[in-house]
Amino acid sequence: MRPWIDYALSLALGIALGAWLVAWLYELRGRREGQARNLRGKRGEERAAKLLEAAGYRILERQRRSAYRMHVDGSELNVGVTFDFVVMRDGRELIAEVKTGSLVTRLRHAETRRQLLEYQLVSGTAPVLLVDPERASITELSFPLASATEASGQTAPARAGWTLWACALALAISVCAVLYRTR
């Protein structure tokens, strides 16, 4: 064979092996980051449980699963959610969501707000709790969609029901879009 063919074949083989190695290392890094995130989340939930109990909340359930249905283009879509904690204090049952990290624990973070709004709508409980175990804080919040009628004790106008469903649909579409983007 001609020497330049040997060089070309060696180069092609080297590039292919290098590309495979880079892809393998990238996948390994992603797995390790995911494992670290999961471990951080589990540790955060354990610290959050202690924080909630110290604040007088009684933990009723962990990782409660719930679901709701959306109508999308004439079809039904079942959407599942998992609440980190269901807690009780002063006779009120509340949903508690645990967040760790500097960005997601802030209410300025849009995806955190959307998740808490979804939890309030799905569970029918207001307020909901945002628990940040790293800062040892529990934030009680509610969205005015449900709490306005609860506070006044009056029945909301019929259009408020449509507003809730429209918000739930917008929230679910946002969640589906985020999930689709992460694939």
PLY file of the C-alpha trace (Angstrom):
ply
format ascii 1.0
element vertex 183
property float x
property float y
property float z
element edge 182
property int vertex1
property int vertex2
end_header
0.00 0.00 0.00
0.99 3.56 -0.46
2.18 5.35 2.67
-0.36 8.18 2.38
-3.21 5.61 2.43
-1.78 4.13 5.64
-1.61 7.62 7.14
-5.16 8.44 6.06
-6.52 5.19 7.49
-4.60 5.72 10.74
-5.87 9.28 10.95
-9.48 8.22 10.33
-9.21 5.45 12.91
-7.66 7.88 15.42
-10.43 10.43 14.86
-13.13 7.77 15.25
-11.59 6.41 18.46
-11.10 9.95 19.79
-14.73 10.85 19.04
-15.93 7.67 20.75
-13.74 8.42 23.80
-15.03 12.00 24.04
-18.66 10.81 23.78
-18.05 8.14 26.44
-16.40 10.63 28.81
-19.23 13.13 28.25
-21.81 10.46 29.08
-19.85 9.39 32.16
-19.66 13.00 33.34
-23.42 13.39 32.85
-24.12 10.25 34.88
-21.86 11.41 37.70
-23.47 14.86 37.74
-26.90 13.23 37.86
-25.84 10.97 40.73
-24.43 13.98 42.62
-27.68 15.91 42.06
-29.74 12.96 43.29
-27.56 12.59 46.37
-27.79 16.32 47.07
-31.57 16.13 46.69
-31.88 13.15 49.05
-29.70 14.83 51.66
-31.70 18.01 51.23
-34.97 16.14 51.77
-33.64 14.58 54.97
-32.57 18.00 56.28
-35.91 19.44 55.16
-37.81 16.77 57.11
-35.94 17.74 60.28
-36.50 21.43 59.55
-40.24 20.93 59.02
-40.61 18.90 62.21
-38.62 21.49 64.19
-41.02 24.15 62.88
-44.02 22.20 64.19
-45.13 20.46 61.00
-46.09 16.80 61.19
-45.05 14.82 58.12
-48.00 12.82 56.82
-46.45 11.48 53.62
-43.31 11.59 51.52
-43.30 11.49 47.75
-47.10 11.46 47.37
-48.07 10.93 43.77
-51.01 12.70 42.23
-52.23 13.36 38.72
-54.58 15.50 36.72
-55.97 15.50 33.20
-55.57 18.12 30.52
-57.42 18.44 27.28
-55.03 19.05 24.39
-56.37 19.34 20.85
-59.38 17.18 21.68
-57.36 14.47 23.45
-56.81 13.87 27.12
-53.32 13.98 28.55
-52.67 12.58 32.03
-49.99 14.48 33.90
-48.41 13.09 37.05
-46.87 15.08 39.88
-45.00 14.01 43.00
-45.10 16.14 46.13
-41.95 15.95 48.27
-43.94 16.13 51.52
-47.51 16.35 52.69
-47.45 17.97 56.12
-49.94 19.12 58.73
-49.83 21.98 61.20
-52.61 23.76 63.03
-55.16 21.45 61.42
-54.11 22.41 57.88
-52.73 19.92 55.38
-50.07 21.47 53.16
-47.80 20.48 50.31
-44.08 21.09 50.89
-41.61 21.25 48.02
-37.89 20.97 48.80
-35.41 22.87 46.66
-31.64 22.95 46.98
-29.26 25.23 45.15
-28.89 28.95 44.85
-31.22 29.64 41.92
-34.20 27.31 42.26
-34.89 28.26 45.88
-35.69 31.82 44.88
-39.22 32.76 43.96
-37.87 34.87 41.11
-37.02 31.56 39.39
-39.93 31.04 36.98
-39.87 27.23 36.94
-40.02 27.08 40.74
-43.06 29.40 40.75
-44.75 27.33 38.04
-44.16 24.11 39.96
-45.58 25.58 43.18
-48.58 26.97 41.29
-49.17 23.55 39.74
-48.97 21.93 43.18
-51.48 24.39 44.60
-53.89 23.79 41.73
-53.51 19.99 41.75
-53.69 19.54 45.52
-56.36 22.15 46.16
-54.37 23.31 49.18
-53.24 26.85 49.72
-50.73 27.82 50.87
-47.89 25.58 49.75
-44.45 25.49 51.34
-41.08 26.05 49.70
-38.40 24.47 51.88
-34.74 25.42 51.47
-32.73 23.12 53.76
-29.42 24.78 52.88
-30.64 28.12 54.24
-32.88 26.50 56.87
-35.90 28.40 55.60
-39.55 27.53 55.07
-41.52 29.94 52.91
-45.32 29.71 52.99
-46.90 31.07 49.83
-50.13 30.98 47.95
-51.30 32.20 44.61
-54.35 34.45 44.68
-56.29 32.21 42.29
-57.40 29.89 45.09
-56.76 31.92 48.21
-58.98 34.91 47.29
-62.17 32.87 47.63
-60.90 31.00 50.69
-60.09 34.24 52.53
-63.46 35.87 51.86
-65.50 32.70 52.30
-67.49 33.69 49.22
-68.03 31.72 46.07
-65.87 32.89 43.21
-67.53 34.03 40.00
-67.87 31.36 37.32
-65.05 32.83 35.27
-62.56 32.18 38.10
-62.95 28.45 37.45
-62.00 28.99 33.82
-59.04 31.10 34.94
-57.77 28.25 37.11
-58.07 25.74 34.28
-56.40 28.12 31.83
-53.51 28.63 34.26
-53.24 24.89 34.86
-53.17 24.27 31.10
-50.49 26.94 30.58
-48.47 25.48 33.43
-48.76 21.93 32.11
-47.75 23.03 28.61
-44.71 24.78 30.09
-43.76 21.65 32.02
-44.19 19.47 28.92
-42.06 21.91 26.89
-39.30 21.81 29.51
-39.41 18.01 29.62
-39.34 17.81 25.84
-36.30 20.16 25.71
-34.35 18.06 28.23
-34.56 14.87 26.15
0 1
1 2
2 3
3 4
4 5
5 6
6 7
7 8
8 9
9 10
10 11
11 12
12 13
13 14
14 15
15 16
16 17
17 18
18 19
19 20
20 21
21 22
22 23
23 24
24 25
25 26
26 27
27 28
28 29
29 30
30 31
31 32
32 33
33 34
34 35
35 36
36 37
37 38
38 39
39 40
40 41
41 42
42 43
43 44
44 45
45 46
46 47
47 48
48 49
49 50
50 51
51 52
52 53
53 54
54 55
55 56
56 57
57 58
58 59
59 60
60 61
61 62
62 63
63 64
64 65
65 66
66 67
67 68
68 69
69 70
70 71
71 72
72 73
73 74
74 75
75 76
76 77
77 78
78 79
79 80
80 81
81 82
82 83
83 84
84 85
85 86
86 87
87 88
88 89
89 90
90 91
91 92
92 93
93 94
94 95
95 96
96 97
97 98
98 99
99 100
100 101
101 102
102 103
103 104
104 105
105 106
106 107
107 108
108 109
109 110
110 111
111 112
112 113
113 114
114 115
115 116
116 117
117 118
118 119
119 120
120 121
121 122
122 123
123 124
124 125
125 126
126 127
127 128
128 129
129 130
130 131
131 132
132 133
133 134
134 135
135 136
136 137
137 138
138 139
139 140
140 141
141 142
142 143
143 144
144 145
145 146
146 147
147 148
148 149
149 150
150 151
151 152
152 153
153 154
154 155
155 156
156 157
157 158
158 159
159 160
160 161
161 162
162 163
163 164
164 165
165 166
166 167
167 168
168 169
169 170
170 171
171 172
172 173
173 174
174 175
175 176
176 177
177 178
178 179
179 180
180 181
181 182
